[in-house]
Amino acid sequence: MSRDIKFRAWDDKEKIMISADDLAFEEYAPLVELFKCSTLKFMQYTGFNDDSDQEIYEGDILYFEEEGEFLGYVYWLDGSYWVSGVEEVLVDWNKACRVAGNIYEDVERYKQLD
């Protein structure tokens, strides 16, 4: 079984999200140095998509449409992606929710969840 390995990054200096497609690792040799960059916050693709087929990344804020409420944000712990608020693994929720932002671009919503 294979899985896409993708990253996106929040540029803390420019205050912009750099998508997986726009993040050109070959421009930043060696790769280890890119990950050390203090202004870039990397988020890995979880391998899951939401109910509208949007990719879910670490740091995404999820909205549970059936209940009309925010679940929490996605984080990595002990070998799995988890959803804060419900404290359950993402695989149990990904098709029942939609991505409603992320912890860097939606700071106020993130503060309410944390």
Buried (B, 14 or more C-beta within 10 A) or exposed (E): EEEEEBBBBBBEEEEEBBEBEEBEEEEBEEEEEBEEBEEBBBBBBBBBBBBEEEBBBBBBBBBBBEEEEBBBBBBBEEEEBBBBBBEBBBBEBBEBBBBBBBBBBBEEBBEEBE
